[in-house]
Amino acid sequence: MSTNTQIKKIKVLQNCIKECITYNNSKDKIITTTGDGMVIGFLHRPDLPLKLAIELHEKLSSYNKAKLPSEIIKIRIGLHSGNIYIVDDILGNQNLWGSGIIIAKRIMDFGDSGHVLLSQRMAEDLLELSDKYNRIIKPLQELVVKHGQKIMIYNAFDQTFGNADIPKKALEQITRADAFHLTKNTLYNFVNVSIKILDIDSMLVQHKRTYEIINTSDEPIKEILHGIATDIPQSLDALNLKVYDEQNNEMKISRILTNYPYQKEFATMFNAPILKNERGRTYTIEYQVKEPERFFANTFLVDCAQFELELEYTNCNGINPILYEISHEIDETKKSSIVPTVKKSENTTTICWIKNKITKGETYQINW
């Protein structure tokens, strides 16, 4: 773009910031300009940077309406809470300098247009401060920045601000090697998948998957990878997701690898690492999603000693459960020969299939 256009956009950006309530109400702040951007340092209260970011997005969203593509102002924001120094420049003006500023910039550099990215330190401070931040701050990934330094980065967004997509630069570091690392030293002693149809009209389904995991390596397992595929576009937050261990303690999301409309991949941390050959360690994942296509498939990435698959539904017409075995190598789908057990009550029917000694790569799909 031309120099005049750049200058115009910089002035609009500055005016939008000046109109923000957080900016005007905060006296203890220092601003350092960086050409087409700026560093704003708040000397008190950890929530002010994010509040300003949210307000600024609202201002720019209003400004960008009905604008030509060349006139639209796009920004990216990096937030960090850390040590800084206040130094005077040659003209006696106060400026910010130090590791806190450097980390904020490196976090910002990962962002695409619209991203509001946070360091782990700032994210954890805000998550402790108020429950409302749990709805808008999500772990993204531990990323490698300059000089090999690793930084855990969080993404802040909702329907009114931010960018829910995984930044392109972050995707470059998120590879299938991460998923393999989480599963190559594990096997499942037991897996139970329970599917309950909650509403026959909308085909709202409750999924509950419990895994007993065994570590076969000398290294402790600290986190595990999960994958969820959906028939309809749905955000991760809308799934009513719960992940917990054998003590019913919540397992927090440590990173999100994929957050597409139809596919989610994320990892959760174990509250205590799983040691070699340790028994009785389980984790359970629960979520709700509409399944208009009426099927669920489970592919085993590791060996499994016993697999149970249950389907529960209210007694009504139109439900016809069939279990299929799928071989991806030869592209073959066949009806399973496993004979299920059927339990019927006055209102519900529960069908259960059990299979022992499953090897990595096998896929079982239930259609109803």
PyMOL commands that set and color helices and strands:
alter all, ss='L'
color gray80, all
select helices_A, chain A and resi 3-18+21-25+48-64+99-109+120-129+131-135+146-148+168-173+176-183+237-239
alter helices_A, ss='H'
color red, helices_A
select strands_A, chain A and resi 29-33+38-42+77-79+85-88+94-97+116-119+137-144+150-156+186-199+204-215+221-229+242-245+253-260+263-274+282-290+295-299+304-314+322-327+332-335+341-344+348-358+363-367
alter strands_A, ss='S'
color yellow, strands_A
deselect
rebuild
show_as cartoon
